Amino acid sequence: MGSVAFSGKAIIVKLAYRHGVDAVTLIMLRMLFALPLFAMMAWWASRSKASLTRQDWIGVLGLGFSGYYLASYLDFAALVYISASLERLILYLNPTVVMLLGWLMYRRRASVGQISGMFISYAGVMLVFGHEMKLDKASPASIGWGALLCMLSVFSYAIYLVYSGELVKRLGSLRLVGLATSVACLFCIAQFLVTRPLVTVASLVPEVIWLSVLNATLCTAAPVLLVMMAIERIGASAAAQMGMVGPLSTILMGVLILDEPFNGWMMAGTALVLTGITVFSRSVPRS
């Protein structure tokens, strides 16, 4: 359920863009409505726990900026240019980027299976990317720019995953997520206040507000809790396998709600990405 709920984010963003709202305003609304939920999550997880040290707060600020503010903003910006289906397939490459960062920063060696899975999944994304550029011959540069923004979003979130390990051990996953997401909400609100006049909000149509409320609750806060509950009950490995439903549900909703194309190229690319990530995940050394 968490994967399906999260997969609706791109659909809601694309629907909101039809009403003329920009990425900065849209992500501010999402985070504004999500802030009370994340703040409550942080408070709940912090009960009877030791106060954060200065070093802890620096870590929370950095991880909140990289993992939830910058990654989310780049993702929203990418959706201006590319389809929800391509965006979701690119985001699904995240484990491979974490591996690459681990190799670059810590010289962690990758297995043959991981490298094979990475090449298979990237081949799938390139297949869908090339097909999308072919469909939109008028602005192929825009498709390329959107794909680049989405890939940068993946890198930003991968940095969060690589560096969060130590803080998770000290603070716990729920407390860290609650604090980091609350920090990200404040970054998004500050970005809007600095770059947009307040009258921008007054000019928004009601549909954008309601879509943002839906995005903040059903597609942002709820998936975080559902995924954590799933990990607690069935384990991280099984939860990751269930996460494969995410790209499929985004593509299905994109076809049914956004009227995005679905053909043999999309089917082949999606199959390659899912196969590649499965091969990659099963080749990760167990500690």
Secondary structure, 3 states (H helix, E strand, C coil): CHHHHHHHHHHHHHHHHCCCCCHHHHHHHHHHHHHHHHHHHHHHHHCCCCCCCHHHHHHHHHHHHHHHHHHHHHHHHHCCCCCHHHHHHHHCCHHHHHHHHHHHHHCCCCCHHHHHHHHHHHHHHHHHHHHHHHHCCCCHHHHHHHHHHHHHHHHHHHHHHHHCHHHHHHHCHHHHHHHHHHHHHHHHHHHHHHHCCCHHHHCCCHHHHHHHHHHHHHHHHHHHHHHHHHHHHHCHHHHHHHCCHHHHHHHHHHHHHCCCCCCHHHHHHHHHHHHHHHHHHHCCCCC
